[in-house]
Each structure stands twice: as structure tokens, then as C-alpha cells.
């Protein structure tokens, strides 16, 4: 895989390696996990039935341990953030001519790598305040509305302990919002990097019930959870996989035993 033609010079080709993509993916997963941990904590404090909520995301999953329902929330946020990752502008409307972080207009022929470098050099929170109509701002707004819909947001923050100080509630909301923006920024950068490769990095996910394949999948628990006599199958995809040329970065999946899918 190599650099798309542009005016950035061959010196930046070092950025476009599988190792760099894997490192940036790792950063994205860290920010995703931090946000999901905060989300689960707020839901718990607001009195949510977390197991019921997890079941609404991925119904009828046979979890190996009770606490594993948290992977359903990680899956919900991760797959939601990566929806339309396979489209040049994340499927945003009117993206053919949208402003970048500096407020200037760009078109489809501009370098994704240049946009990545510009974004890395910027503070994502400042981008939102200074350029609320730019592509990144629209991306954050769209994803927030899709994943944290008004009913959910209202329930989380109005359901907090009434004895809690208003200032503490405000801090909780601020930390929550900033954590979301950091997560969105990391996925945004990963998308820009993916489209800097030639050919473009491809994304994939695995359907529920598919038999485990070590080539395309990695157990999100990273340890054997089932007896050898059973053939594990995919309960749900937690993190999508990526294809860089002929190299596969495995999709992280939550596995369940084959009996879950046996025909009655």
C-alpha cells in the first residue's frame, strides 16, 4: 500500500504503513473504551437495568460471565461510530464541498492525508466552537444524535442522584461530552488515514452465528472460554476488521458456544 498522488511529497509515505494504522486503531479503541466505561457508569448511576439494555442491543446472547454485557455497549458505540466508514466523507450530506477545520472550502480531490495532519494539529473541542459547520463538527453532531438520542441523554442526566450538586452534574455532562468528542476525533483520524492509502483501507464486520475463523476474527476476550468439544460462533461483532491490501486486521468478536445456534 502506498501514498495517493498529491503534493505532500514522498517523505510522508512513512505514515502510510500497516503499523501506523494499527497504532491509530489502538488509540481509537482506547478512546472508545474510555467513553463506554463512562457511559455505563452514568447509566448505572441513573438506575438503568444494564443487562436489559445490553439485551436490547444484542438479544439472546449467552454470555460466559455476567459482566460481559459491557461488550454489547462497546459494540453498539464502536459499530455506530464506524457506520459509513466505507464512504469517502462518512456519508455526510453535501460533503462534496465542505469546509475543513480551518474554515476553508475543500473538494473531493484534496488529500485526505493533509486533512489528517491538519486535524492532528488542532484541538477538536476548539474546532467545534470555531467552525460549527465544518465536516468534523457535522460528523460529531450526527453521531451524537444517532448514538445518544435525546431520550437517553435526558434519562442519564436527569436521573442522577438529586442530592448531587448542580456543579457536579455539570462536570459530569462536560466530561461526557469531551470524552465523546475525543472518541469521535480518533475515529475521524482513522478514517482520514484509511483513505490516504492506495488502495483505500477496507472495513468489514462479522454476522451473528458465523463460525469462528482465526484469519478474520479475534476473540475480544483473548482467552479460551469454551470446552474444546464445542465450536465457538460469533455472538456479535465488537470491533470491525480492516483489510489493507492483502493484510487482514482481525475483527474483534464476542464468541458464544455452538449450542446457542443449534436447531430445535
C-alpha positions in Angstrom: 0.0 0.0 0.0 1.3 3.4 -0.8 0.6 7.1 -0.8 -2.1 8.6 -3.0 -0.8 11.0 -5.6 -0.6 14.5 -4.3 1.7 17.4 -3.4 2.8 16.2 0.1 6.0 14.5 -1.1 7.3 11.1 -0.7 8.7 11.8 2.8 5.2 11.3 4.3 4.9 7.8 2.9 6.3 6.6 6.2 2.9 7.5 7.7 1.1 5.0 5.5 2.2 1.7 6.9 0.2 -1.1 8.5 2.0 -0.5 11.8 0.8 3.2 11.9 -2.7 2.2 11.0 -2.7 -0.4 13.8 -1.3 2.1 16.2 -4.0 4.7 15.3 -6.7 1.9 15.6 -5.4 1.1 19.0 -5.7 4.8 20.0 -9.3 4.8 18.7 -10.2 1.7 20.7 -8.7 3.2 23.8 -10.9 6.3 23.4 -13.9 4.1 22.6 -13.4 2.1 25.8 -13.0 5.2 27.9 -16.2 6.6 26.6 -18.2 3.4 27.0 -16.9 3.0 30.6 -18.1 6.5 31.4 -21.5 5.8 29.6 -22.0 2.6 31.6 -21.2 4.3 34.9 -23.7 7.1 34.2 -26.4 4.6 33.2 -25.8 2.7 36.4 -26.0 5.8 38.5 -29.2 6.8 36.7 -30.8 3.4 37.7 -30.7 1.7 34.3 -31.1 -2.1 34.1 -27.8 -2.6 32.2 -28.4 -6.3 31.4 -31.8 -5.4 29.9 -30.2 -2.5 27.9 -27.5 -4.8 26.6 -30.1 -7.4 25.6 -31.9 -4.7 23.5 -28.6 -4.1 21.7 -27.8 -7.8 21.0 -30.7 -10.0 22.0 -30.3 -13.6 23.3 -26.6 -13.7 23.8 -25.2 -16.4 26.0 -22.6 -14.5 28.0 -19.8 -16.5 29.6 -19.8 -14.2 32.6 -22.3 -11.7 33.9 -20.1 -8.7 33.5 -19.6 -9.4 29.8 -22.7 -7.5 28.8 -20.4 -4.4 28.7 -19.1 -5.7 25.4 -22.6 -5.1 24.0 -22.3 -1.4 24.8 -18.8 -1.3 23.3 -20.2 -3.0 20.2 -23.1 -0.5 20.0 -20.8 2.5 20.2 -18.0 1.2 18.0 -20.2 -0.1 15.2 -22.2 3.1 15.4 -19.2 5.3 15.1 -17.8 3.2 12.2 -21.1 3.2 10.3 -20.4 4.7 6.8 -16.7 4.3 7.3 -16.6 2.9 3.9 -17.8 6.1 2.3 -15.3 8.9 1.4 -17.0 11.5 3.7 -18.6 9.2 6.2 -21.9 9.6 4.4 -22.4 13.2 5.4 -24.7 15.1 3.1 -23.3 17.9 1.0 -19.7 16.7 1.6 -18.6 17.3 -2.0 -17.7 20.8 -1.0 -17.4 21.2 2.8 -15.1 23.3 4.9 -12.2 21.8 6.8 -11.0 22.6 10.3 -9.6 26.0 9.2 -12.9 27.0 7.7 -11.8 26.9 4.1 -13.6 25.0 1.3 -12.1 21.7 0.0 -13.3 19.4 -2.6 -13.0 15.6 -3.1 -9.7 15.8 -4.9 -7.8 17.2 -1.9 -5.5 15.0 0.1 -7.0 13.0 3.0 -3.5 12.9 4.5 -3.3 16.6 4.6 -6.7 16.8 6.3 -5.4 14.2 8.8 -2.3 16.3 9.6 -4.4 19.5 10.0 -6.7 17.7 12.4 -3.9 16.2 14.5 -2.5 19.8 14.9 -5.9 21.1 16.1 -7.9 20.8 19.3 -11.1 19.0 18.5 -13.1 21.0 21.0 -11.9 24.2 19.5 -12.8 23.0 16.1 -16.4 22.6 17.2 -16.6 26.0 18.7 -14.8 27.9 15.9 -16.2 26.0 12.9 -19.6 24.5 13.8 -20.5 23.9 10.1 -17.3 22.1 9.1 -17.2 18.5 8.2 -15.8 17.3 11.6 -18.5 19.3 13.5 -21.2 17.8 11.4 -19.8 14.3 12.0 -19.8 14.8 15.7 -23.3 16.1 15.8 -24.6 13.4 13.5 -23.0 10.6 15.5 -24.1 12.0 18.9 -27.7 12.2 17.7 -27.6 8.7 16.4 -26.0 7.1 19.4 -27.0 9.3 22.3 -30.5 10.2 21.4 -32.4 12.9 23.4 -34.4 10.4 25.5 -31.3 8.5 26.5 -29.4 11.7 27.3 -32.3 13.1 29.4 -32.6 9.8 31.3 -28.9 9.6 32.1 -28.5 13.2 33.4 -31.9 13.9 34.9 -31.8 10.5 36.7 -28.7 11.3 38.7 -29.0 11.5 42.5 -30.8 14.7 43.4 -28.5 15.2 46.3 -25.7 15.6 43.9 -24.6 19.2 43.5 -25.5 21.0 40.3 -21.9 21.7 39.7 -21.1 18.0 39.8 -23.8 17.3 37.4 -22.5 20.0 35.1 -19.0 18.4 35.4 -20.4 15.0 34.5 -22.0 16.4 31.4 -18.9 18.2 30.4 -16.6 15.2 30.9 -19.1 13.0 29.0 -19.3 15.4 26.1 -15.5 15.9 25.9 -15.0 12.1 26.1 -17.4 11.7 23.2 -15.6 14.4 21.1 -12.2 12.7 21.8 -13.6 9.4 20.6 -15.1 11.0 17.5 -11.8 12.7 16.7 -9.9 9.4 16.9 -12.4 7.7 14.6 -12.3 10.7 12.2 -8.5 10.5 12.1 -8.6 6.7 11.4 -11.0 7.3 8.5 -8.7 10.0 7.0 -5.7 7.7 7.3 -7.7 4.8 5.7 -8.5 7.0 2.7 -4.9 8.1 2.4 -3.9 4.6 1.4 -4.0 3.5 -2.2 -6.0 1.3 -2.4 -8.2 2.6 0.4 -8.3 0.5 3.6 -11.5 -1.6 3.6 -13.6 -2.3 6.7 -15.7 -5.4 7.5 -17.7 -6.9 10.3 -18.9 -10.4 11.0 -22.5 -11.6 11.2 -24.0 -13.2 14.2 -23.9 -17.0 14.2 -20.9 -17.3 11.8 -18.4 -19.9 12.8 -15.2 -18.5 14.3 -12.3 -18.0 11.8 -8.8 -17.2 13.1 -8.0 -15.5 9.8 -10.7 -12.8 10.0 -11.6 -12.8 13.7 -10.1 -12.3 17.1 -11.8 -13.3 20.4 -12.4 -10.0 22.2 -11.7 -11.8 25.5 -8.4 -13.0 24.1 -8.6 -16.3 26.0 -10.4 -19.6 25.5 -13.8 -19.6 27.1 -15.3 -22.8 25.8 -14.5 -26.5 26.0 -12.7 -28.0 23.0 -15.7 -30.1 22.1 -17.8 -27.1 21.1 -17.1 -24.9 18.0 -17.5 -21.3 19.0 -19.6 -19.0 16.9 -19.9 -15.2 16.7 -22.4 -13.7 19.2 -21.8 -10.3 17.8 -19.0 -8.1 16.4 -17.5 -5.7 18.9 -14.8 -4.1 16.7 -14.9 -4.3 12.9 -11.9 -5.7 11.0 -9.9 -4.0 8.3 -8.2 -5.1 5.1 -5.0 -3.2 4.0 -4.1 -4.6 0.6 -3.6 -8.3 1.3 -3.2 -7.8 5.1 -6.1 -8.5 7.5 -6.6 -6.8 10.8 -8.9 -9.1 12.5 -12.4 -8.1 13.6 -12.8 -8.5 17.4 -15.9 -10.6 18.2 -17.7 -11.9 21.2 -17.9 -15.7 20.9 -20.6 -18.0 22.2 -20.9 -21.8 22.0 -22.4 -23.5 19.0 -25.3 -24.9 21.1 -26.8 -21.4 21.1 -27.4 -21.8 17.4 -28.5 -25.4 17.3 -31.8 -26.1 15.6 -34.5 -27.2 18.0 
